[in-house]
C-alpha cells in the first residue's frame, strides 16, 4: 500500500469528526440498549503491555484480549477474521481469498507499521512483514491473543507505530485430554485439527496438528497447508519454571494463476523465569525463526529466505507496594536474502527501562525508554508515558498515554536489488502517537470503552522513487475513535460484542468506518445459535475506489453427547458481491456464500 494521506471528507475537521462520533455514542447509551461487557476484563492479566503479566485495570496502554476458545465456539477459525473484533483494527487481504497474503491495519496505518510477537519472539520487521504469518494462522493452537495499540517503541522497538499483535501457543492444563475438529463445506473446503494437552507431575504439554485445503470461490486460488504446534513447560519448585515452544507451517497458494506461492516457516523458543527474591522476578528468552517464501511465475522465480535468532532478558523489581522497576536487554541477528540480489546479515541490540508507580490505590503512572542500535542504518531512542485512573465508586477507568516509535528502512530500501538502486542514507520513519480513553462498567455484565487516538508520522519512505528510495517531506497523520462494547443478558444466555472504528485520517485511503458485531444465544445447555456482521465503508487501499459493503454470517452448535459436538456456519449469508481490492483495474473479488459444517470429538 502507498502512504497516501487522506483528509476528512467534505472539509470535516478532526474535532468535528470526534464530536459527531462521541454524540452518537452517548445517544446510544441513553437508549439503554447498548450496554456491554468485556468478560470481567478488570480482573484479567495483560502480558503484552509491559512484557510481564499485569492487572488489566492498571495498564496505561489500550489493549484488547481475545479468547481463542471463544472464537472457535463462534466459528471464527482464521486469525485474520478474528482480529476484526478488535476496535482500531482492520484485518483483511488485498491479494486474494483464504491463504493469500494478509494485511493488518492498526489505527489507520499500513501492515508494515505494526509488529507481531509470537511466544515472546518478534517475528516481523521492515524486511519481513507479517503478511505471510497472518494469512496462514488459525486459532486452534493459540492460547492467547492480545492487540496492544498505539506507539510502543519503548517496549518493542521498531515497526510498532500502529501497535503490536501478541500471541502465544496454548499451555497444557488439567488431566490429559484430546480433541479432534473436523469440518467440510463450500468450495471443496476441508479442515482437520487434532490436539492433546494436559499436566502430569509438574510437566504441562500441548501438541497439535492441523491440515486444511480449499479451492476458494474464484478460479486459480487453490490453497492448502499443514501446521504443527507444541508447548512444554516444567515447574521447578515453587519459584521457577522452564519451557519451550515450537510452531511450523507449510502452505501452498495459487496466486490468481499469476504464480504458485509456497511458505515454509518455523519458530522455536526456549524460556525460563524465576522469582529471584521476594521483590525480584527475572525471565530469559531465546528464539530462532526461519521463513522460506518461494513464488514460481511465468517469468521465473522470486523467493526470500529469512532467518533470525534472538535472546532477551526482562526483570521486574518491586521497591515497594507502590513502585515497580522494569528493565530488559535484547539482541537479534537477522539474515535476509532473495533471488533478486539482496543478501544481508545484520545485528541489532538494545536496552529498555520502565518505571510504574501508584500515586494512590486508584492512580497508576508509567514511564519507559528504549535505546537500540541497528547495524543497517543507526541508533534509535524511543519513549512512552501514560496514566490510568480507576474510579472504583463509578466503575470507570480513565487511561491515556503518549509515546514514540519508528519504522526502519527495509534491506531492499537500503541496499537495492535488480528492481532498482538502494539508498544507504535513508532515515527511519518516526512517529509520535497518543490516545485517551474511558472504560465504563455499566453493570456487572456490561462494559463500554471509548478511545480517541492520533499519530504523526514523519520521514515516510517512498520505496518506488527513482532512481532510488527517498524520505518524503512533511507529516503523515492518522487519527480517529475506537468504540468497544461487549456484554451478556438473561443470566449470560445471550452474549454480544461490538467493535467500531471511525478513521478521520489514514494512510492508503482506508474505510472511514469499520464495524464488527455479533450476538449469540444459548437456547439450552446443548444448543447455541449466533449471528454476526462486518461493515466496511467506501475505501480504496490507495488504488481504485471500492464501494462499501456489509458481510453477514450465522453460526451454531449442538452438544450431541458429553464428548461430541456438532457445529455449522454460513459465511456471507446474503451473498454480498464485494471487492477485496482493485489496483487500477486489477480487481480481486471476495468470496460468496459459503456453508460449512462439522464435528468436534473430545476424549
Steps between C-alpha positions, in 0.01 A plus 500: 500500500611852432526754780242733355366745755123528510329801654144489638240519228286805448734725695416325828754593766644248740323673790164489319549136409573407858204704624264327259612152603497592870146641475383179334669297768334675793167502317524123481567481871188701572286250311621234740531224241874525447645387828804271478758297683851368439469175694609654828800655328593695815606173666698369201878506465655677201843381384575705189492852648807457725628156380402352840151421641325801652148576621303642208360783714848651550616485138551846349496382136196388301486120477232258377516134593339226290424149628582243227261244653215750480593578139491129416159466660368770269663361185765772468784266413728727297715744695448753222121494552520495880711816526219709355329470839765739637412872478759697306595193294423406139620151415451392140680404181537716192658210311235228498274271701599237758876444503599826335742747656333671797481868590483637856404867516508642854377854566514611137856379433614235253616143564870588524432739788402232753697219659414135564631315806444124537598314817711796608701534178464778247429332163452801271704803399537745212661238274273213606149636565231291664284435189594134447447409867171687514374326186578150629423525875198337664371511858506122573846501659496844662450547871489879506471796261558861602502811281699782658423827322687826473870584455686230699864557403606537865408135569522328159728712281444564130193429287263563791351834392149356467548247776596140578320172433601265782418126495603190689471125447251324727620379842395151606264488799318243709473127444627373162235545233474498123286670238431450128335773293366408154325734257404498132306737280474724197774540241635150574617613843624252760661548841630254758659615825612264776648589838598340827586679822530456874715530808686205653740517797565870457553471122235664285484422130304596191529334158299578188492433127272659239437448130267704281429556134259698284447588135362841606207668326705613200714332235872452561495552877557148628644489850620225729721489805615287789610636836622370835543659844646385829556642847680334793529666839651365822456642849826505696406530865280786610693786343606407147403324182652433160332443167520474126270551202517391140280607210526399135295555184530387138251665263421530129291768330421535130524876473219578252678292239784753492732293719517201731603619844645280773584588861706274724543656845592392852556657840676354803518673840660410834429690819545494876377723778567511868398693810854593600400675824176619656523816287690387188364297209724408207433344161730395219379416150670368187346439160577392147275571202526416132265568210560386144272654238503376142294642212511328158355711218511491121802732485708309752522472877507741791581386850619622837685322779475650848673373811513673836635409843435708810564503872343726759478538874228686692502594867237632738608648833245619755654763727177538696128438462481815289825498298598248233810505278506313169806455283625275223767437241458364149717382211410354162685375194307505171594345165300605195554399140290484184526400137538856373837569654449606861711308751544662839581390853458760769491527878291716728508529874353725763397567856179633652396619843164589650353626821148439628385683807166523675419849624196353679318167496306633202767685306779322305772681303754356260808625316750309286783552253689278257831530316585283201788468256416373151800382295321589179455873554561632852365557850150578626362620833129468581287582804149473642310647797147426613250501786203295608241610756249247633201682649366202691191676634365550147657183348698705247861498383656800331826438314725691266851494365743645250806339348735473208594226257665454161504288187843401376588502128482152347807330357361558149468872579855516636696268273293476183435206270452422134184712529698818570766678701509512876555804719728440802434857618131440576371597841249293693141618495414640843170558676342652806172334599257573781161388623253575775203285596241394751382151598168498684346196661130575473413199715649167590422376149560800273807709415557776245841627387553818299846615386626790292840455331739684268838442332741738328742311274799680348766407242278236336694298244409496132645163396406555133666839443749515213790456481494383865274507809463829688353636822193712428467847645216594735281305740266209435229515771255232604226533759152401602273347763465142626185366663473157663192348664452148631257350745252237602127489564248261653739335747777473239279313252545780242845648430581786266807688383559803280814674371471821300783714363460845350812615312525874446846474338675193359775371279391334175138619493361252750128474587372797696281259701564138587262305722491141624212372714362165612247353740441141610224336700536187710152356456577202723793323658559333164397750231672827403394730212667822390530765231753763403568773249797701377478839332755683288419848369637624166878472464774434245817372676687757286368363169164528324187581699320208667140525612421423862334173589347298785577132558269295722537155649314253720639217709388236743596190694327209668654285776393158381660317793759567768782448250343590165398846377350584162557846351409693187545849356397701195737774384382795285142398565349747249753417226626859498712586195810692604865562416800429717703745292514674164838639409412689182299231323659194661192423711493208747156382613408376845332170568128438454278299734679209664335225707711290738428229754688256714555324829731530800585183687660516845648218708 
